[in-house]
Amino acid sequence: MPRSMADKRHSGWRLAAFAAPAIPLSAMLLPITIYLPNYYSKELGVNLAAVAAAGVLIRLFDLGFDPAFGYLIDRVRTPLGRFRPWVLLGTPVAMLAIYSLFMAKPGVGAIYLTFWLIIVGIGQSMAQLSMMAWASQAATLYHERSRIYGWWQAMTVAGMLFILTLPVIVGKMGGTDAAGVHAMGWFVIAALPLAVGLALLAMREPVSVNVDHHINWRHYWAMIREPAVLRVLATDIIISTAPTVAGTLLFFYFESVRGYGRPETAQLLLFYFVGALVGAPIWTRLAKVITKHRALAVAALCYAVVQVGVLFAPGGPLVSIIVMFVAGLPFSAGSILLRSMMADVADVVRLRTGADLSGMLFSLLSGTIKIGTSVAVGVSLFTLDAVGFDAKAGAANSSLALNTLSGLFALLPAALGVLAAWIISGHRLDKAAHDDIRRQLDDLDVPPPTPGELG
């Protein structure tokens, strides 16, 4: 794609097609966290501790793999382009791993599970990170980047919603829990190549003329010292940790404190993601009015207020549905705006270093989300265990355990939301500053004159 195309507003259908892979890419991850542990321990007889250990190992592997892969994105250039080869390679890898994980038969063990979790992590990261870095190049205008990542987040939430409802549909049709897991796997296997093909047809890669491809440690040292990079990464760790804490404790809180059953709580989770889907265009439009970092600060503060409000909301089902829907509205803001801001920061880094390091920057952004997730799960569950909380006891837990659960579910995420708003409010790269940076980069990207043009 010529650079001039990246400097223009893309049509909605083009952005929707480009974001289509987000549906299966998000749909493949959610069941791995929510459904596979129960499937492997209950249906396949794998020890639950071994399942938990496999989850920890894959997270540690991801933290090392993502930066290494980001380095490859920045260094390798092929006739097919910079990003396309990795998407094309990651797709069949992910499909094979999903089949092996979701269609596993009794008799498999922890080694089998760990191996295929690593493979699916490789395939998913290759496709996801390549698409995220590609999106930063496909749209170079300040507000257009929010649109492209807004579409990606909307498709991500749509994938989550569909994959959450699929086992319910299978169950209504008389299928078993195992059949529900198989259905989720077949959906991802069928949808991923179709969505990737659609994205590759919808968007061509831009070409940067004056970019240093001989990247070394000095480029990355200059990158990590950039204040805007550190601010975006710090905000991302915090803003991704907050909803993960709440999500980890969601079933515990509504079942033990509010007295809901598992089906009712699962329904509330669906309304939360519906709110996230509705909220995606809201934050994109607000960013256009008050800039990205201010819109993100507003979203983080709104999230904090709603989380505290959960503690004081009446206990009726309708009120809980409304509260969870409203709580979901800010969910998409971080994913949309921080990715868009990181794309802007990548322009700053390129101007100062002469190298396009968007691959590494987006791999670090992916890593901060995984760090936040790991910390959230570990700290929250360890704290509950320390105060004697027992999930089987439900409302019969001690007042200390229930109050701690309530505080962790509502107050800790709210405090993190306020902290994220404070950190990102110091961001200085607004539209005017970014427009100036883009003008300088565009001057660098002007192809040198041909001998004929020189006369």
DRENDO-1510 file (C-alpha; in Angstrom, 1 decimal, always signed):
<recs>
REC; n; res; u; v; w
REC; 1; MET; +0.0; +0.0; +0.0 .
REC; 2; PRO; +1.4; +3.4; -0.9 .
REC; 3; ARG; +2.1; +5.6; +2.1 .
REC; 4; SER; -0.5; +8.1; +0.8 .
REC; 5; MET; -3.3; +5.5; +1.3 .
REC; 6; ALA; -2.2; +5.2; +5.0 .
REC; 7; ASP; -2.6; +8.9; +5.3 .
REC; 8; LYS; -6.3; +8.9; +4.3 .
REC; 9; ARG; -9.5; +7.9; +6.1 .
REC; 10; HIS; -10.4; +4.2; +5.4 .
REC; 11; SER; -13.9; +3.1; +4.7 .
REC; 12; GLY; -15.8; +1.3; +7.4 .
REC; 13; TRP; -16.1; -1.9; +5.4 .
REC; 14; ARG; -12.3; -2.0; +4.9 .
REC; 15; LEU; -11.6; -1.5; +8.6 .
REC; 16; ALA; -14.2; -4.2; +9.5 .
REC; 17; ALA; -12.7; -6.6; +7.1 .
REC; 18; PHE; -9.2; -5.9; +8.4 .
REC; 19; ALA; -10.3; -6.4; +12.0 .
REC; 20; ALA; -12.1; -9.7; +11.2 .
REC; 21; PRO; -9.3; -11.9; +12.5 .
REC; 22; ALA; -9.9; -10.4; +16.0 .
REC; 23; ILE; -13.1; -12.6; +16.3 .
REC; 24; PRO; -11.3; -16.0; +16.2 .
REC; 25; LEU; -8.1; -14.7; +17.8 .
REC; 26; SER; -10.1; -13.6; +20.9 .
REC; 27; ALA; -12.4; -16.5; +20.7 .
REC; 28; MET; -9.5; -19.0; +21.0 .
REC; 29; LEU; -8.1; -17.4; +24.2 .
REC; 30; LEU; -11.2; -17.1; +26.4 .
REC; 31; PRO; -12.1; -20.9; +26.5 .
REC; 32; ILE; -8.5; -21.7; +27.3 .
REC; 33; THR; -8.9; -19.7; +30.5 .
REC; 34; ILE; -12.5; -20.5; +31.4 .
REC; 35; TYR; -13.4; -23.9; +29.9 .
REC; 36; LEU; -10.2; -25.9; +29.2 .
REC; 37; PRO; -9.1; -26.3; +32.9 .
REC; 38; ASN; -12.5; -27.9; +33.8 .
REC; 39; TYR; -12.5; -29.9; +30.5 .
REC; 40; TYR; -9.0; -31.4; +31.0 .
REC; 41; SER; -9.5; -32.1; +34.8 .
REC; 42; LYS; -13.1; -33.4; +34.7 .
REC; 43; GLU; -13.5; -34.9; +31.2 .
REC; 44; LEU; -9.9; -36.0; +30.5 .
REC; 45; GLY; -8.7; -36.8; +34.0 .
REC; 46; VAL; -5.7; -34.5; +34.1 .
REC; 47; ASN; -4.7; -33.5; +37.6 .
REC; 48; LEU; -5.9; -29.9; +38.3 .
REC; 49; ALA; -2.6; -28.9; +39.8 .
REC; 50; ALA; -0.9; -30.0; +36.6 .
REC; 51; VAL; -3.4; -27.9; +34.6 .
REC; 52; ALA; -2.6; -24.9; +36.7 .
REC; 53; ALA; +1.1; -25.4; +36.3 .
REC; 54; ALA; +0.7; -25.6; +32.5 .
REC; 55; GLY; -1.1; -22.3; +32.6 .
REC; 56; VAL; +1.8; -20.7; +34.5 .
REC; 57; LEU; +4.4; -22.2; +32.2 .
REC; 58; ILE; +2.7; -20.9; +29.1 .
REC; 59; ARG; +2.5; -17.4; +30.6 .
REC; 60; LEU; +6.2; -17.4; +31.3 .
REC; 61; PHE; +6.9; -18.6; +27.8 .
REC; 62; ASP; +4.8; -15.9; +26.3 .
REC; 63; LEU; +6.7; -13.2; +28.2 .
REC; 64; GLY; +9.9; -14.3; +26.5 .
REC; 65; PHE; +8.4; -15.2; +23.1 .
REC; 66; ASP; +6.6; -11.9; +22.4 .
REC; 67; PRO; +9.7; -9.6; +22.6 .
REC; 68; ALA; +11.7; -12.1; +20.5 .
REC; 69; PHE; +9.0; -12.1; +17.9 .
REC; 70; GLY; +8.7; -8.3; +18.0 .
REC; 71; TYR; +12.4; -8.2; +17.2 .
REC; 72; LEU; +11.8; -10.4; +14.1 .
REC; 73; ILE; +9.0; -8.2; +12.9 .
REC; 74; ASP; +11.3; -5.2; +13.1 .
REC; 75; ARG; +14.2; -6.9; +11.4 .
REC; 76; VAL; +12.8; -9.2; +8.7 .
REC; 77; ARG; +11.6; -8.0; +5.3 .
REC; 78; THR; +10.2; -10.4; +2.7 .
REC; 79; PRO; +8.8; -10.1; -0.9 .
REC; 80; LEU; +5.4; -10.7; +0.7 .
REC; 81; GLY; +5.8; -7.7; +3.0 .
REC; 82; ARG; +6.8; -7.2; +6.6 .
REC; 83; PHE; +3.6; -8.4; +8.4 .
REC; 84; ARG; +1.8; -10.8; +6.0 .
REC; 85; PRO; +4.2; -13.7; +6.2 .
REC; 86; TRP; +3.9; -13.9; +10.0 .
REC; 87; VAL; +0.1; -13.8; +9.8 .
REC; 88; LEU; +0.1; -16.5; +7.2 .
REC; 89; LEU; +2.5; -18.7; +9.2 .
REC; 90; GLY; +0.7; -18.2; +12.5 .
REC; 91; THR; -2.7; -19.1; +11.2 .
REC; 92; PRO; -2.1; -22.8; +10.5 .
REC; 93; VAL; +0.0; -23.2; +13.6 .
REC; 94; ALA; -2.9; -21.8; +15.7 .
REC; 95; MET; -5.4; -24.0; +13.9 .
REC; 96; LEU; -3.4; -27.2; +14.5 .
REC; 97; ALA; -2.9; -26.4; +18.2 .
REC; 98; ILE; -6.6; -25.5; +18.7 .
REC; 99; TYR; -7.6; -28.9; +17.1 .
REC; 100; SER; -5.1; -30.7; +19.4 .
REC; 101; LEU; -6.3; -28.9; +22.5 .
REC; 102; PHE; -10.1; -28.8; +22.0 .
REC; 103; MET; -10.5; -32.3; +20.4 .
REC; 104; ALA; -8.1; -34.1; +22.9 .
REC; 105; LYS; -9.1; -37.6; +23.9 .
REC; 106; PRO; -8.9; -39.3; +27.4 .
REC; 107; GLY; -5.5; -40.5; +28.1 .
REC; 108; VAL; -3.6; -37.2; +27.4 .
REC; 109; GLY; -1.5; -35.8; +30.2 .
REC; 110; ALA; +0.1; -32.6; +31.5 .
REC; 111; ILE; +2.9; -32.7; +29.0 .
REC; 112; TYR; +0.5; -32.9; +26.1 .
REC; 113; LEU; -1.5; -30.0; +27.5 .
REC; 114; THR; +1.6; -27.9; +28.1 .
REC; 115; PHE; +3.1; -28.5; +24.6 .
REC; 116; TRP; -0.1; -27.6; +22.7 .
REC; 117; LEU; -0.7; -24.5; +24.9 .
REC; 118; ILE; +2.8; -23.3; +24.0 .
REC; 119; ILE; +2.1; -24.0; +20.3 .
REC; 120; VAL; -1.3; -22.2; +20.4 .
REC; 121; GLY; +0.5; -19.3; +22.1 .
REC; 122; ILE; +3.0; -19.1; +19.3 .
REC; 123; GLY; +0.4; -19.1; +16.6 .
REC; 124; GLN; -1.9; -16.7; +18.3 .
REC; 125; SER; +1.0; -14.2; +19.1 .
REC; 126; MET; +2.4; -14.4; +15.6 .
REC; 127; ALA; -1.0; -13.5; +14.1 .
REC; 128; GLN; -2.1; -11.0; +16.8 .
REC; 129; LEU; +1.1; -9.0; +17.1 .
REC; 130; SER; +1.6; -8.9; +13.4 .
REC; 131; MET; -1.9; -7.5; +12.9 .
REC; 132; MET; -1.4; -4.9; +15.7 .
REC; 133; ALA; +1.9; -3.6; +14.3 .
REC; 134; TRP; +0.4; -3.6; +10.8 .
REC; 135; ALA; -2.6; -1.6; +12.0 .
REC; 136; SER; -0.2; +1.1; +13.2 .
REC; 137; GLN; +1.2; +1.4; +9.7 .
REC; 138; ALA; -2.1; +1.1; +7.8 .
REC; 139; ALA; -3.4; +4.2; +9.5 .
REC; 140; THR; -1.0; +7.1; +10.3 .
REC; 141; LEU; -3.5; +9.9; +11.0 .
REC; 142; TYR; -4.0; +10.6; +14.7 .
REC; 143; HIS; -7.8; +10.0; +14.8 .
REC; 144; GLU; -7.8; +7.3; +12.1 .
REC; 145; ARG; -5.7; +5.1; +14.3 .
REC; 146; SER; -8.4; +5.2; +17.0 .
REC; 147; ARG; -10.9; +4.1; +14.4 .
REC; 148; ILE; -8.8; +1.1; +13.2 .
REC; 149; TYR; -8.1; -0.1; +16.8 .
REC; 150; GLY; -11.8; +0.6; +17.7 .
REC; 151; TRP; -12.9; -1.8; +15.0 .
REC; 152; TRP; -10.4; -4.4; +16.2 .
REC; 153; GLN; -11.7; -4.1; +19.8 .
REC; 154; ALA; -15.3; -4.3; +18.6 .
REC; 155; MET; -14.5; -7.5; +16.8 .
REC; 156; THR; -12.6; -8.8; +19.8 .
REC; 157; VAL; -15.6; -8.4; +22.1 .
REC; 158; ALA; -17.9; -9.8; +19.5 .
REC; 159; GLY; -15.7; -12.9; +19.4 .
REC; 160; MET; -15.8; -13.2; +23.2 .
REC; 161; LEU; -19.6; -12.8; +23.2 .
REC; 162; PHE; -20.1; -15.5; +20.6 .
REC; 163; ILE; -17.7; -18.0; +22.2 .
REC; 164; LEU; -19.4; -17.5; +25.6 .
REC; 165; THR; -22.8; -18.2; +24.1 .
REC; 166; LEU; -21.8; -21.2; +22.0 .
REC; 167; PRO; -21.6; -23.8; +24.9 .
REC; 168; VAL; -25.0; -22.5; +26.0 .
REC; 169; ILE; -26.5; -23.1; +22.6 .
REC; 170; VAL; -24.9; -26.6; +22.4 .
REC; 171; GLY; -26.4; -27.3; +25.9 .
REC; 172; LYS; -29.8; -26.2; +24.9 .
REC; 173; MET; -29.6; -28.6; +21.9 .
REC; 174; GLY; -28.8; -31.5; +24.3 .
REC; 175; GLY; -25.1; -31.5; +23.9 .
REC; 176; THR; -22.7; -32.3; +26.7 .
REC; 177; ASP; -20.0; -30.0; +28.3 .
REC; 178; ALA; -17.4; -31.8; +26.1 .
REC; 179; ALA; -19.5; -31.1; +23.0 .
REC; 180; GLY; -19.5; -27.4; +23.9 .
REC; 181; VAL; -15.7; -27.4; +24.1 .
REC; 182; HIS; -15.5; -29.2; +20.7 .
REC; 183; ALA; -17.9; -26.7; +19.1 .
REC; 184; MET; -15.8; -23.8; +20.3 .
REC; 185; GLY; -12.7; -25.4; +18.8 .
REC; 186; TRP; -14.4; -26.1; +15.4 .
REC; 187; PHE; -15.6; -22.5; +15.3 .
REC; 188; VAL; -12.1; -21.1; +15.7 .
REC; 189; ILE; -10.7; -23.6; +13.2 .
REC; 190; ALA; -13.3; -22.6; +10.6 .
REC; 191; ALA; -13.3; -18.9; +11.2 .
REC; 192; LEU; -9.6; -18.1; +11.5 .
REC; 193; PRO; -8.5; -18.8; +7.9 .
REC; 194; LEU; -11.6; -17.1; +6.5 .
REC; 195; ALA; -11.1; -14.0; +8.6 .
REC; 196; VAL; -7.4; -13.8; +7.9 .
REC; 197; GLY; -8.0; -14.1; +4.1 .
REC; 198; LEU; -10.5; -11.3; +4.3 .
REC; 199; ALA; -8.1; -9.1; +6.1 .
REC; 200; LEU; -5.3; -9.7; +3.7 .
REC; 201; LEU; -7.5; -8.9; +0.8 .
REC; 202; ALA; -8.9; -5.7; +2.4 .
REC; 203; MET; -5.6; -4.0; +3.3 .
REC; 204; ARG; -2.2; -3.7; +1.6 .
REC; 205; GLU; +1.0; -3.0; +3.5 .
REC; 206; PRO; +2.4; +0.5; +3.4 .
REC; 207; VAL; +6.0; +1.1; +2.3 .
REC; 208; SER; +8.4; +3.2; +4.4 .
REC; 209; VAL; +11.3; +4.4; +2.3 .
REC; 210; ASN; +13.8; +5.9; +4.7 .
REC; 211; VAL; +14.0; +3.4; +7.5 .
REC; 212; ASP; +17.0; +1.8; +9.1 .
REC; 213; HIS; +16.7; -2.0; +8.9 .
REC; 214; HIS; +20.0; -2.6; +10.7 .
REC; 215; ILE; +18.5; -2.5; +14.2 .
REC; 216; ASN; +20.7; -3.1; +17.3 .
REC; 217; TRP; +20.6; -2.7; +21.0 .
REC; 218; ARG; +21.2; +1.1; +20.8 .
REC; 219; HIS; +17.8; +1.5; +19.0 .
REC; 220; TYR; +16.0; -0.4; +21.7 .
REC; 221; TRP; +17.9; +1.4; +24.5 .
REC; 222; ALA; +16.7; +4.7; +23.0 .
REC; 223; MET; +13.2; +3.3; +22.7 .
REC; 224; ILE; +12.9; +2.2; +26.3 .
REC; 225; ARG; +14.2; +5.5; +27.5 .
REC; 226; GLU; +11.5; +7.4; +25.7 .
REC; 227; PRO; +9.1; +8.8; +28.5 .
REC; 228; ALA; +6.0; +8.3; +26.4 .
REC; 229; VAL; +6.8; +4.6; +25.9 .
REC; 230; LEU; +7.2; +4.1; +29.7 .
REC; 231; ARG; +4.0; +6.0; +30.4 .
REC; 232; VAL; +1.9; +4.0; +28.0 .
REC; 233; LEU; +3.3; +0.7; +29.2 .
REC; 234; ALA; +2.8; +1.6; +32.9 .
REC; 235; THR; -0.8; +2.7; +32.2 .
REC; 236; ASP; -1.4; -0.5; +30.3 .
REC; 237; ILE; -0.2; -2.8; +33.1 .
REC; 238; ILE; -2.5; -1.0; +35.6 .
REC; 239; ILE; -5.5; -0.6; +33.4 .
REC; 240; SER; -5.4; -4.3; +32.3 .
REC; 241; THR; -4.9; -5.5; +35.9 .
REC; 242; ALA; -8.0; -3.8; +37.2 .
REC; 243; PRO; -10.7; -5.6; +35.2 .
REC; 244; THR; -8.7; -8.9; +35.4 .
REC; 245; VAL; -9.0; -8.7; +39.2 .
REC; 246; ALA; -12.7; -8.1; +39.0 .
REC; 247; GLY; -13.1; -10.9; +36.4 .
REC; 248; THR; -11.2; -13.4; +38.4 .
REC; 249; LEU; -13.4; -12.7; +41.4 .
REC; 250; LEU; -16.7; -12.2; +39.5 .
REC; 251; PHE; -18.2; -15.6; +40.2 .
REC; 252; PHE; -17.0; -15.7; +43.8 .
REC; 253; TYR; -18.4; -12.2; +44.6 .
REC; 254; PHE; -21.9; -12.6; +43.0 .
REC; 255; GLU; -22.3; -16.2; +44.3 .
REC; 256; SER; -21.0; -15.7; +47.8 .
REC; 257; VAL; -21.9; -12.1; +48.6 .
REC; 258; ARG; -24.9; -11.4; +46.3 .
REC; 259; GLY; -26.3; -14.9; +46.5 .
REC; 260; TYR; -26.6; -15.5; +42.7 .
REC; 261; GLY; -26.3; -18.9; +41.1 .
REC; 262; ARG; -23.8; -19.8; +38.4 .
REC; 263; PRO; -26.2; -19.4; +35.4 .
REC; 264; GLU; -27.3; -15.9; +36.6 .
REC; 265; THR; -23.7; -14.8; +37.1 .
REC; 266; ALA; -22.8; -16.0; +33.7 .
REC; 267; GLN; -25.6; -14.0; +32.3 .
REC; 268; LEU; -24.3; -10.9; +34.0 .
REC; 269; LEU; -20.9; -11.5; +32.4 .
REC; 270; LEU; -22.6; -11.5; +29.0 .
REC; 271; PHE; -24.1; -8.1; +29.7 .
REC; 272; TYR; -20.7; -6.8; +30.8 .
REC; 273; PHE; -19.3; -7.7; +27.4 .
REC; 274; VAL; -22.4; -6.2; +25.6 .
REC; 275; GLY; -21.5; -3.0; +27.4 .
REC; 276; ALA; -17.9; -3.3; +26.2 .
REC; 277; LEU; -19.1; -3.7; +22.6 .
REC; 278; VAL; -21.4; -0.6; +22.9 .
REC; 279; GLY; -18.6; +1.4; +24.6 .
REC; 280; ALA; -16.0; +0.9; +21.8 .
REC; 281; PRO; -17.3; +3.6; +19.5 .
REC; 282; ILE; -18.0; +5.9; +22.4 .
REC; 283; TRP; -14.4; +6.2; +23.4 .
REC; 284; THR; -13.2; +6.5; +19.8 .
REC; 285; ARG; -15.5; +9.5; +19.3 .
REC; 286; LEU; -14.6; +11.0; +22.7 .
REC; 287; ALA; -10.9; +10.8; +21.8 .
REC; 288; LYS; -11.6; +12.8; +18.7 .
REC; 289; VAL; -13.1; +15.6; +20.8 .
REC; 290; ILE; -10.7; +15.7; +23.8 .
REC; 291; THR; -7.7; +13.7; +22.6 .
REC; 292; LYS; -6.9; +10.1; +23.3 .
REC; 293; HIS; -5.1; +10.4; +26.7 .
REC; 294; ARG; -7.9; +12.5; +28.2 .
REC; 295; ALA; -10.6; +10.2; +26.9 .
REC; 296; LEU; -8.7; +7.3; +28.5 .
REC; 297; ALA; -8.4; +9.1; +31.8 .
REC; 298; VAL; -12.2; +9.8; +31.7 .
REC; 299; ALA; -12.8; +6.1; +31.0 .
REC; 300; ALA; -10.6; +5.0; +33.8 .
REC; 301; LEU; -12.3; +7.3; +36.3 .
REC; 302; CYS; -15.8; +6.1; +35.1 .
REC; 303; TYR; -14.7; +2.6; +35.6 .
REC; 304; ALA; -13.6; +3.4; +39.2 .
REC; 305; VAL; -16.9; +5.0; +40.0 .
REC; 306; VAL; -18.9; +2.1; +38.7 .
REC; 307; GLN; -16.8; -0.5; +40.5 .
REC; 308; VAL; -17.4; +1.3; +43.8 .
REC; 309; GLY; -21.1; +1.6; +42.9 .
REC; 310; VAL; -21.3; -2.2; +42.6 .
REC; 311; LEU; -21.0; -2.5; +46.4 .
REC; 312; PHE; -23.9; -0.1; +47.0 .
REC; 313; ALA; -26.3; -1.2; +44.2 .
REC; 314; PRO; -29.5; -2.9; +45.2 .
REC; 315; GLY; -29.4; -6.7; +44.8 .
REC; 316; GLY; -32.2; -7.1; +42.3 .
REC; 317; PRO; -31.5; -9.0; +39.0 .
REC; 318; LEU; -32.5; -6.0; +36.8 .
REC; 319; VAL; -30.3; -3.6; +38.7 .
REC; 320; SER; -27.4; -6.0; +38.6 .
REC; 321; ILE; -27.8; -6.4; +34.8 .
REC; 322; ILE; -27.8; -2.6; +34.4 .
REC; 323; VAL; -24.8; -2.2; +36.7 .
REC; 324; MET; -22.8; -4.8; +34.8 .
REC; 325; PHE; -23.7; -3.3; +31.4 .
REC; 326; VAL; -22.5; +0.1; +32.6 .
REC; 327; ALA; -19.4; -1.4; +34.1 .
REC; 328; GLY; -18.6; -2.9; +30.8 .
REC; 329; LEU; -18.7; +0.4; +28.9 .
REC; 330; PRO; -15.2; +1.5; +29.8 .
REC; 331; PHE; -13.7; -1.9; +29.2 .
REC; 332; SER; -12.8; -1.3; +25.6 .
REC; 333; ALA; -11.2; +2.1; +26.1 .
REC; 334; GLY; -7.8; +0.8; +27.2 .
REC; 335; SER; -7.4; -1.6; +24.3 .
REC; 336; ILE; -8.4; +0.9; +21.7 .
REC; 337; LEU; -6.7; +4.1; +23.0 .
REC; 338; LEU; -3.5; +2.6; +24.3 .
REC; 339; ARG; -2.8; +0.7; +21.1 .
REC; 340; SER; -3.6; +3.9; +19.1 .
REC; 341; MET; -1.3; +5.9; +21.4 .
REC; 342; MET; +1.5; +3.3; +21.1 .
REC; 343; ALA; +1.3; +3.6; +17.3 .
REC; 344; ASP; +1.7; +7.4; +17.7 .
REC; 345; VAL; +4.7; +6.8; +20.1 .
REC; 346; ALA; +6.2; +4.5; +17.5 .
REC; 347; ASP; +6.3; +7.5; +15.2 .
REC; 348; VAL; +8.2; +9.5; +17.8 .
REC; 349; VAL; +10.7; +6.6; +18.3 .
REC; 350; ARG; +11.2; +6.2; +14.5 .
REC; 351; LEU; +11.9; +10.0; +14.1 .
REC; 352; ARG; +14.5; +9.9; +16.9 .
REC; 353; THR; +16.2; +6.6; +16.1 .
REC; 354; GLY; +15.6; +6.3; +12.3 .
REC; 355; ALA; +14.3; +2.7; +12.9 .
REC; 356; ASP; +10.7; +1.4; +12.8 .
REC; 357; LEU; +10.4; -0.5; +16.1 .
REC; 358; SER; +6.6; -0.9; +16.1 .
REC; 359; GLY; +7.0; -4.7; +16.3 .
REC; 360; MET; +8.9; -4.5; +19.6 .
REC; 361; LEU; +6.6; -1.8; +21.0 .
REC; 362; PHE; +3.5; -3.8; +20.4 .
REC; 363; SER; +5.1; -7.0; +21.7 .
REC; 364; LEU; +5.9; -5.1; +25.0 .
REC; 365; LEU; +2.3; -3.8; +25.1 .
REC; 366; SER; +1.1; -7.4; +24.8 .
REC; 367; GLY; +3.5; -8.4; +27.5 .
REC; 368; THR; +2.2; -5.8; +29.9 .
REC; 369; ILE; -1.3; -7.2; +29.5 .
REC; 370; LYS; +0.0; -10.7; +30.4 .
REC; 371; ILE; +2.0; -9.4; +33.4 .
REC; 372; GLY; -1.1; -7.6; +34.6 .
REC; 373; THR; -3.2; -10.7; +34.2 .
REC; 374; SER; -0.7; -12.9; +36.1 .
REC; 375; VAL; -0.4; -10.5; +38.9 .
REC; 376; ALA; -4.1; -10.0; +39.2 .
REC; 377; VAL; -4.9; -13.7; +39.4 .
REC; 378; GLY; -2.1; -14.5; +41.8 .
REC; 379; VAL; -2.5; -11.6; +44.2 .
REC; 380; SER; -6.3; -11.8; +44.4 .
REC; 381; LEU; -6.5; -15.5; +45.0 .
REC; 382; PHE; -3.6; -15.6; +47.4 .
REC; 383; THR; -5.2; -12.8; +49.5 .
REC; 384; LEU; -8.5; -14.7; +49.6 .
REC; 385; ASP; -6.8; -17.8; +50.7 .
REC; 386; ALA; -4.9; -15.9; +53.4 .
REC; 387; VAL; -8.2; -14.7; +55.0 .
REC; 388; GLY; -9.7; -18.2; +54.9 .
REC; 389; PHE; -12.2; -17.8; +52.0 .
REC; 390; ASP; -13.7; -21.1; +50.8 .
REC; 391; ALA; -15.5; -21.0; +47.5 .
REC; 392; LYS; -17.6; -24.0; +48.5 .
REC; 393; ALA; -18.9; -22.3; +51.7 .
REC; 394; GLY; -20.5; -19.4; +49.8 .
REC; 395; ALA; -22.3; -17.0; +52.1 .
REC; 396; ALA; -21.3; -19.1; +55.1 .
REC; 397; ASN; -17.7; -17.6; +54.9 .
REC; 398; SER; -16.6; -15.4; +57.7 .
REC; 399; SER; -17.4; -11.7; +57.6 .
REC; 400; LEU; -13.6; -11.0; +57.2 .
REC; 401; ALA; -13.5; -13.3; +54.1 .
REC; 402; LEU; -16.6; -11.8; +52.5 .
REC; 403; ASN; -15.5; -8.2; +53.2 .
REC; 404; THR; -12.1; -8.9; +51.8 .
REC; 405; LEU; -13.7; -10.4; +48.7 .
REC; 406; SER; -15.9; -7.4; +48.3 .
REC; 407; GLY; -12.9; -5.0; +48.6 .
REC; 408; LEU; -10.8; -6.9; +46.2 .
REC; 409; PHE; -13.6; -7.1; +43.6 .
REC; 410; ALA; -14.7; -3.5; +43.8 .
REC; 411; LEU; -12.3; -1.2; +45.7 .
REC; 412; LEU; -8.9; -2.5; +44.4 .
REC; 413; PRO; -9.9; -2.2; +40.7 .
REC; 414; ALA; -11.4; +1.2; +41.4 .
REC; 415; ALA; -8.1; +2.4; +43.0 .
REC; 416; LEU; -6.2; +1.0; +40.0 .
REC; 417; GLY; -8.5; +2.9; +37.7 .
REC; 418; VAL; -7.8; +6.2; +39.5 .
REC; 419; LEU; -4.0; +5.5; +39.4 .
REC; 420; ALA; -4.2; +4.8; +35.6 .
REC; 421; ALA; -6.1; +8.0; +35.0 .
REC; 422; TRP; -3.4; +10.0; +36.9 .
REC; 423; ILE; -0.5; +8.4; +35.1 .
REC; 424; ILE; -1.9; +8.9; +31.6 .
REC; 425; SER; -3.0; +12.4; +32.2 .
REC; 426; GLY; +0.7; +13.4; +31.9 .
REC; 427; HIS; +0.9; +12.2; +28.3 .
REC; 428; ARG; +1.9; +15.0; +26.0 .
REC; 429; LEU; +1.6; +13.6; +22.5 .
REC; 430; ASP; -1.7; +15.2; +21.4 .
REC; 431; LYS; -2.9; +15.7; +17.8 .
REC; 432; ALA; -1.0; +18.8; +17.1 .
REC; 433; ALA; +2.3; +17.3; +18.3 .
REC; 434; HIS; +1.7; +14.1; +16.4 .
REC; 435; ASP; +0.8; +16.0; +13.2 .
REC; 436; ASP; +4.2; +17.8; +13.4 .
REC; 437; ILE; +6.0; +14.4; +13.8 .
REC; 438; ARG; +4.1; +12.9; +10.8 .
REC; 439; ARG; +5.1; +15.9; +8.6 .
REC; 440; GLN; +8.7; +15.3; +9.5 .
REC; 441; LEU; +8.4; +11.5; +8.8 .
REC; 442; ASP; +6.6; +12.2; +5.5 .
REC; 443; ASP; +9.5; +14.4; +4.4 .
REC; 444; LEU; +11.9; +11.5; +5.2 .
REC; 445; ASP; +9.7; +9.0; +3.2 .
REC; 446; VAL; +9.7; +11.1; +0.0 .
REC; 447; PRO; +11.5; +8.8; -2.5 .
REC; 448; PRO; +14.8; +10.2; -3.8 .
REC; 449; PRO; +14.6; +11.7; -7.3 .
REC; 450; THR; +15.4; +9.5; -10.3 .
REC; 451; PRO; +18.3; +10.4; -12.6 .
REC; 452; GLY; +15.7; +11.5; -15.2 .
REC; 453; GLU; +14.1; +13.9; -12.7 .
REC; 454; LEU; +17.5; +15.4; -11.9 .
REC; 455; GLY; +17.9; +16.2; -15.6 .
</recs>
